Amino acid sequence: MALSVNHSAIQRAGISLGEVLRTLRLLVDGEVVAQVREQGETIHLRIKAKNKEMHSIEDILRFQLRAKNGTKIALSELLHSELRQGFGSIKHYNYRRTITLEADIDKKRIDVPQANQHIKDGWLKIAHLHPNLNLDFSGQLDDLNESLGSIGKLMLFGVLLMYAILGTQFKSYFEPMMILMTVPMAFTGVVIGLLATQNPLSLFTLYGVVALAGIAVNAAIVLISAANERLESGMSVVHAAVYAARRRVVPILITSLTTVAGLFSLAVGLGGHSLLWGPVATAIVWGLAVSTVLTLLLVPTIYRVFMVRSKAVKARSGKIHE
């Protein structure tokens, strides 16, 4: 059924064209008046007329509007209706004919990866019956896989860039590696935080992990820099490591605690839970708290072991040259 506007009839009735079209839209599809977000999804608030007595296009055309003179006039008098064959369309994807299927899932019973896995399992059972057909997935799962791939590349690039900067600063190959050991320590804190808060590993949590990688190395940089300064002034390796851990523990704790305190309310949702920034803050808070403690305990020990062996290797090479 094709509908077109009868402009002369609308003008005689004294009804605006917008009112006629809006009435038709309310009767068929409804009208979106607002949007709200719930659990990360956009929900459209749609107003639609009751269709208890409207089961066909003829019922819709019998709906009456009030004309300018107060009389009622049916939509059938304001619109031209014609029954004809509609224009079809053939959709293509990667130069092949495509049929697109869309569906909503009940997230209380199943998630997107599980739903797609069920479809894949069912398709494998009947794929041999349709050799010319292929199954492709898009939507949320495709966007998620693309985002995960991008995050992995950015994370690797960030770690390599930090290694290059630290190597230039400390003029060493191994000391930047000692500093970057705090990154897996921070990951340990994120895992502990997710288990403690019973939150899933989401895409936004990974955003927080990427940000955490640049924050967690600060404590190790301060420790190793202080130890190197004392080592150059004539202290032994053991004394330099102990001195750095003792004199820098308070500044490191204050810096970490201020960061944790600033993000704590957002992580626990004291002012309201945020589906976007809540997981980011949770990853940073737990990761930074655990990595700070582990850094204060492990980095001085690793520094002592490495520098003692490094000095021993240098002494041996000096004797060989002599």
Disulfide bonds with the S-S distance in Angstrom:
none
